[in-house]
């Protein structure tokens, strides 16, 4: 009744309290008596030791068989045991083609999430083997999930290796059974390079290395994160030259474009310290791109042709997988049809169910055929004759391929990672130093001018400011804006000029206004002229309108400044008021006289 001494002695206590006897094939025992309790305790200890010995012997037998690679364990989808107990590939060609396409997709994209997106975009189902339930042992098809991708990539079976003892189970303090993954050095058995597998052991090791680098994006060092969709070329590669930490990327929008900024902020977040440095990344990325183009130019033709071949292979593999899905659906429909025809038509309880199953199978055939035709049409558009011609044209011009707006930023980052390990950035004064470390140990140093700030990028050119300074001698702000727009000039933000922009530029550059310039030349306001000549302001206005006083508009409000009268200026009015007979004004030959026609 008990498997360990603790349960056994607890049973003693319960039986002693209830005056219950214990009997076995050797005799009758009373747990309330000391001698019987002693004898029962010895028997329980021996029984527990016997169970331990049996379990240990069984475990040693399993381990010995596993170390020889002869232990039969449940196989993942894609493998089966033959009649002789040997491991072989699944005879279902659709399963084989799907798994091979899976590993090729991961090798191409370099990310588990990108693999899931590729299978979802191309509508390729992924197989799995049911372990429990009514479909136990059958191969089921469904959508590929991220957890499934990681499970397949971490499984050495797909590399043709036998393994055992990869995990260990233990009980926690709250009586839960948990399983923990052990490092490879602690596995019970690992026999690589078996003859049956979907990838080689070298490919498996490369996949593990890539997954490890991708996982480091969330680690303490944030190293070698997988390339994302953003335009920052040095995402995951930039290293702070001051503290040595990995730099993160921030994006801000400018003119509907994402501009990257490399920031060293790890310690600033953890310890509330100021960040080491923040470096605008647009100019830096352009410099890194130029270095990359100079490095890979001799390999341009070979790389581009390889890309074209890989693209065609990918499309052919996708087409073959969809054809397999159609063939499987047709087989299922034909099998359902034969089952329906074999049943007695009078037995409607069975015939109706088989007929419904046949109808559902025919619907699956139609859906698979539609998916196949739709994907085939999309692939045909993707690699038509014009697209092939463009790819071949780019083969001799890798810079055009790099600068092609249709080239995804993720692919540009993968190109950078093929050549570079990291880039150490040091911002000092007005310059930026970037130490580039290539694969293989080669290094180079770039010295760049510091990127302009936002206000510097939007600053109006000195040429336009000089023109405004020149025009202020003759025109007001509004007229200057009209002249600049007529000549095709734009402000620093790319907008047409307005009176407010001219006024802002005048104030920011310390330019004197037109009124200040006219006042500096000795011109006076209407009231100042009226007080000097001892006449009314209206009289001064009329004089200015008829040219007796030189005047100039000083601002956009239409305010006038008048030139101060000299010694020969009219200082006394004769006859009627000038404002009464403007149209009849006539100047006499005498300098100080003004005459009117009646």
DRENMAR-768522 format. One record per residue (C-alpha): x, y, z; residue in one letter. Coordinates in steps of 0.2 Angstrom, whole numbers, padded with zeros to 4 digits, always signed. Example, Ala and Ser with C-alpha at 12.3 -4.5 7.8 and 13.67 -1.06 7.14 Angstrom:
REM residues 2
+0062-0022+0039a+0068-0005+0036s
This chain:
REM residues 598
+0000+0000+0000x+0015+0012+0002x+0030+0016-0009x+0041+0025+0004x+0044+0024+0023x+0035+0041+0026x+0018+0034+0020x+0021+0018+0028x+0024+0025+0045x+0009+0037+0043x-0002+0021+0040x+0005+0014+0056x-0001+0029+0066x-0018+0029+0058x-0020+0010+0062x-0014+0012+0080x-0027+0026+0083x-0041+0016+0076x-0035-0001+0083x-0034-0009+0066x-0023-0024+0062x-0012-0026+0047x-0010-0043+0039x+0001-0050+0025x+0007-0067+0019x+0018-0069+0034x+0007-0065+0049x-0004-0053+0058x+0002-0037+0066x-0005-0024+0079x+0003-0007+0075x-0001-0002+0094x+0012-0015+0100x+0031-0009+0099x+0037-0026+0093x+0025-0027+0079x+0029-0008+0075x+0047-0012+0074x+0045-0027+0063x+0033-0017+0051x+0046-0003+0050x+0060-0015+0045x+0048-0023+0032x+0044-0006+0025x+0062-0001+0024x+0067-0017+0015x+0052-0014+0003x+0057+0004-0001x+0075-0002-0004x+0069-0016-0016x+0059-0003-0026x+0074+0008-0027x+0085-0006-0033x+0072-0011-0046x+0071+0006-0052x+0089+0009-0053x+0092-0007-0063x+0078-0002-0075x+0086+0015-0077x+0103+0008-0080x+0096-0003-0094x+0088+0012-0102x+0104+0022-0101x+0115+0009-0108x+0104+0006-0122x+0103+0025-0125x+0122+0027-0125x+0122+0014-0139x+0109+0023-0149x+0097+0008-0149x+0083+0015-0137x+0067+0017-0146x+0060+0034-0141x+0045+0044-0149x+0050+0052-0165x+0046+0069-0171x+0036+0072-0186x+0045+0068-0202x+0053+0052-0195x+0046+0034-0193x+0052+0017-0188x+0053+0004-0201x+0049-0015-0198x+0067-0018-0192x+0066-0004-0179x+0077+0008-0189x+0073+0026-0190x+0069+0033-0207x+0061+0048-0216x+0042+0049-0216x+0036+0041-0233x+0024+0056-0235x+0033+0067-0248x+0023+0082-0242x+0029+0081-0225x+0047+0079-0231x+0046+0094-0243x+0038+0105-0230x+0052+0101-0217x+0065+0105-0230x+0057+0121-0235x+0056+0125-0216x+0074+0124-0214x+0078+0133-0230x+0067+0147-0225x+0075+0149-0208x+0092+0149-0216x+0086+0163-0228x+0077+0174-0215x+0088+0170-0200x+0074+0172-0188x+0060+0161-0180x+0047+0175-0182x+0052+0179-0200x+0050+0160-0203x+0032+0160-0196x+0028+0176-0207x+0035+0168-0223x+0024+0152-0220x+0009+0163-0216x+0011+0174-0231x+0013+0159-0243x-0001+0149-0234x+0009+0134-0232x+0003+0122-0218x+0014+0113-0206x+0013+0095-0200x+0013+0089-0182x+0010+0072-0175x-0004+0069-0162x+0002+0061-0146x-0015+0059-0137x-0033+0059-0141x-0043+0051-0155x-0030+0055-0168x-0016+0048-0159x-0001+0044-0170x-0009+0053-0185x-0001+0067-0195x-0011+0083-0193x-0009+0099-0203x-0011+0117-0197x-0003+0134-0196x+0015+0136-0191x+0017+0144-0174x+0033+0152-0166x+0034+0139-0152x+0034+0125-0165x+0048+0134-0175x+0059+0134-0159x+0055+0116-0155x+0060+0110-0172x+0076+0120-0173x+0082+0114-0156x+0078+0096-0160x+0094+0087-0165x+0084+0073-0173x+0082+0083-0188x+0101+0084-0190x+0101+0065-0189x+0107+0064-0171x+0102+0052-0157x+0100+0061-0140x+0093+0056-0123x+0093+0064-0106x+0091+0082-0113x+0079+0087-0098x+0077+0083-0080x+0062+0082-0069x+0061+0087-0051x+0048+0091-0038x+0047+0108-0030x+0042+0113-0013x+0024+0115-0017x+0024+0097-0024x+0024+0102-0042x+0033+0092-0055x+0044+0103-0066x+0055+0099-0081x+0071+0109-0084x+0083+0109-0099x+0100+0103-0096x+0116+0110-0105x+0123+0099-0119x+0137+0093-0108x+0126+0085-0096x+0115+0075-0108x+0115+0056-0106x+0119+0052-0124x+0122+0062-0140x+0127+0053-0156x+0128+0065-0171x+0130+0062-0189x+0117+0048-0191x+0113+0044-0210x+0095+0050-0209x+0091+0068-0207x+0084+0084-0215x+0100+0095-0212x+0118+0091-0208x+0125+0093-0190x+0135+0108-0196x+0118+0116-0201x+0111+0112-0184x+0126+0120-0175x+0124+0136-0186x+0105+0137-0182x+0109+0136-0164x+0122+0149-0165x+0110+0160-0174x+0096+0157-0162x+0108+0161-0148x+0113+0178-0156x+0095+0182-0158x+0091+0178-0140x+0105+0190-0134x+0095+0205-0140x+0085+0202-0123x+0100+0199-0113x+0111+0210-0102x+0123+0214-0116x+0110+0216-0130x+0121+0208-0143x+0118+0203-0161x+0099+0205-0161x+0091+0199-0177x+0089+0212-0190x+0072+0222-0189x+0062+0232-0201x+0069+0249-0196x+0082+0258-0207x+0096+0258-0193x+0110+0248-0201x+0120+0246-0185x+0105+0240-0175x+0113+0227-0163x+0131+0231-0169x+0134+0249-0162x+0145+0249-0146x+0148+0264-0135x+0166+0269-0135x+0165+0277-0118x+0157+0263-0107x+0158+0248-0118x+0139+0244-0118x+0129+0240-0133x+0119+0255-0139x+0101+0255-0143x+0091+0263-0157x+0078+0276-0156x+0068+0283-0170x+0059+0300-0173x+0049+0305-0188x+0055+0319-0199x+0046+0323-0216x+0037+0306-0215x+0054+0297-0214x+0060+0287-0199x+0077+0294-0193x+0088+0283-0182x+0098+0289-0166x+0110+0277-0157x+0109+0280-0138x+0119+0272-0124x+0106+0272-0111x+0107+0255-0102x+0116+0263-0086x+0106+0278-0087x+0090+0268-0085x+0097+0256-0072x+0106+0269-0061x+0097+0285-0066x+0113+0292-0073x+0115+0303-0088x+0117+0294-0104x+0135+0292-0111x+0131+0298-0128x+0118+0300-0141x+0123+0300-0160x+0111+0304-0175x+0112+0289-0186x+0107+0295-0203x+0124+0301-0208x+0133+0287-0199x+0123+0274-0209x+0127+0282-0225x+0146+0281-0221x+0144+0263-0216x+0135+0260-0232x+0149+0268-0242x+0162+0257-0233x+0151+0241-0237x+0150+0246-0256x+0168+0248-0257x+0171+0231-0249x+0159+0220-0258x+0160+0228-0276x+0172+0214-0282x+0159+0201-0277x+0144+0210-0284x+0140+0199-0299x+0142+0182-0290x+0131+0188-0275x+0117+0195-0286x+0116+0179-0297x+0116+0169-0281x+0101+0179-0275x+0092+0177-0291x+0095+0158-0291x+0089+0157-0272x+0073+0167-0277x+0069+0155-0291x+0072+0140-0280x+0061+0147-0266x+0047+0149-0278x+0049+0132-0285x+0049+0124-0268x+0033+0134-0263x+0025+0128-0279x+0029+0110-0275x+0022+0111-0258x+0006+0118-0264x+0005+0104-0277x+0008+0091-0263x-0006+0099-0253x-0018+0097-0268x-0013+0079-0271x-0016+0075-0252x-0033+0083-0253x-0038+0073-0269x-0032+0057-0261x-0043+0060-0245x-0058+0064-0256x-0055+0048-0267x-0053+0038-0251x-0069+0046-0244x-0078+0042-0260x-0073+0023-0260x-0079+0022-0242x-0095+0029-0247x-0097+0017-0262x-0093+0002-0251x-0107+0005-0239x-0124-0002-0240x-0135+0012-0247x-0150+0006-0236x-0139+0009-0220x-0143+0027-0220x-0135+0030-0202x-0118+0026-0209x-0121+0031-0227x-0126+0049-0222x-0111+0051-0212x-0099+0045-0225x-0108+0056-0238x-0105+0071-0227x-0087+0066-0225x-0085+0065-0244x-0093+0082-0247x-0081+0090-0234x-0066+0081-0243x-0072+0088-0259x-0073+0106-0252x-0055+0104-0245x-0049+0099-0263x-0057+0115-0270x-0049+0126-0256x-0032+0118-0259x-0034+0121-0278x-0039+0139-0275x-0024+0142-0264x-0012+0134-0276x-0018+0144-0291x-0018+0160-0281x+0000+0158-0275x+0005+0152-0292x-0002+0168-0300x+0007+0179-0287x+0024+0170-0290x+0022+0172-0308x+0020+0191-0306x+0034+0191-0294x+0047+0183-0307x+0040+0188-0324x+0052+0193-0338x+0053+0211-0333x+0058+0207-0315x+0071+0194-0321x+0078+0208-0333x+0079+0220-0318x+0088+0207-0307x+0101+0204-0321x+0103+0222-0324x+0107+0225-0305x+0120+0211-0306x+0133+0223-0313x+0128+0237-0302x+0128+0233-0284x+0127+0251-0278x+0111+0252-0287x+0105+0237-0278x+0110+0244-0262x+0101+0261-0265x+0086+0253-0273x+0071+0259-0263x+0063+0242-0265x+0077+0233-0256x+0070+0230-0238x+0080+0237-0224x+0081+0220-0216x+0091+0213-0231x+0103+0228-0230x+0106+0224-0212x+0110+0206-0216x+0123+0212-0229x+0131+0222-0215x+0132+0208-0203x+0140+0197-0216x+0155+0208-0216x+0155+0217-0199x+0156+0211-0181x+0153+0228-0173x+0156+0247-0174x+0163+0256-0159x+0157+0274-0159x+0165+0289-0150x+0158+0306-0150x+0170+0320-0146x+0168+0339-0149x+0162+0342-0167x+0167+0325-0174x+0162+0307-0173x+0175+0292-0174x+0168+0275-0179x+0180+0260-0177x+0173+0246-0188x+0178+0228-0185x+0176+0216-0199x+0174+0198-0199x+0191+0190-0198x+0199+0204-0187x+0202+0218-0200x+0198+0235-0194x+0196+0252-0201x+0192+0269-0193x+0180+0282-0200x+0181+0301-0194x+0165+0310-0198x+0159+0327-0194x+0145+0328-0181x+0128+0328-0188x+0118+0344-0189x+0105+0347-0176x+0087+0349-0181x+0088+0368-0181x+0104+0368-0191x+0095+0357-0204x+0081+0369-0206x+0092+0385-0206x+0090+0396-0220x+0105+0398-0231x+0117+0413-0229x+0114+0418-0247x+0095+0421-0244x+0099+0431-0228x+0111+0442-0238x+0098+0445-0251x+0085+0450-0237x+0098+0462-0230x+0101+0470-0247x+0082+0471-0251x+0078+0480-0234x+0086+0496-0240x+0072+0497-0253x+0057+0486-0248x+0047+0481-0233x+0045+0463-0226x+0030+0459-0236x+0037+0465-0253x+0054+0455-0249x+0044+0439-0247x+0035+0442-0264x+0052+0445-0273x+0060+0429-0265x+0045+0418-0270x+0046+0426-0288x+0064+0421-0289x+0060+0403-0283x+0068+0403-0266x+0062+0393-0252x+0064+0394-0233x+0075+0382-0223x+0059+0371-0220x+0055+0371-0238x+0041+0383-0237x+0037+0398-0248x+0042+0415-0240x+0029+0425-0230x+0030+0442-0221x+0032+0433-0204x+0046+0422-0210x+0056+0437-0217x+0053+0446-0200x+0059+0431-0190x+0075+0429-0201x+0078+0448-0198x+0076+0447-0180x+0086+0430-0178x+0101+0437-0189x+0101+0455-0181x+0096+0464-0197x+0090+0482-0195x+0072+0484-0201x+0068+0496-0215x+0061+0509-0203x+0077+0509-0194x+0087+0511-0210x+0076+0526-0215x+0078+0534-0198x+0097+0532-0199x+0096+0542-0215x+0088+0556-0206x+0070+0553-0211x+0056+0559-0199x+0038+0554-0196x+0024+0565-0201x+0021+0572-0184x+0040+0576-0182x+0039+0585-0199x+0024+0595-0194x+0032+0601-0178x+0047+0606-0187x+0038+0616-0200x+0024+0622-0189x+0010+0615-0200x-0003+0602-0197x+0000+0583-0200x-0013+0583-0214x-0002+0597-0223x+0013+0586-0222x+0004+0572-0229x-0002+0582-0244x+0015+0589-0247x+0022+0571-0248x+0008+0566-0260x+0012+0580-0272x+0031+0577-0271x+0036+0592-0260x+0043+0581-0247x+0053+0565-0251x+0044+0550-0243x+0046+0531-0241x+0035+0517-0234x+0044+0510-0219x+0033+0495-0215x+0019+0483-0221x+0006+0494-0212x+0008+0508-0224x+0017+0520-0212x+0027+0534-0221x+0044+0542-0216x+0048+0559-0224x+0065+0567-0228x+0069+0581-0217x+0066+0598-0226x+0082+0608-0230x+0085+0627-0230x+0075+0630-0246x+0060+0620-0241x+0043+0629-0240x+0040+0634-0222x+0025+0646-0224x+0008+0644-0233x+0002+0657-0244x-0016+0659-0250x-0029+0645-0246x-0025+0629-0238x-0016+0617-0249x-0028+0603-0244x-0043+0613-0252x-0036+0613-0270x-0024+0599-0272x-0027+0597-0290x-0023+0615-0294x-0006+0615-0286x+0007+0625-0295x+0025+0628-0290x+0032+0645-0293x+0050+0649-0298x+0054+0656-0281x+0061+0643-0269x+0051+0648-0254x+0034+0652-0262x+0019+0641-0266x+0006+0647-0278x-0012+0640-0281x-0023+0642-0296x-0040+0649-0292x
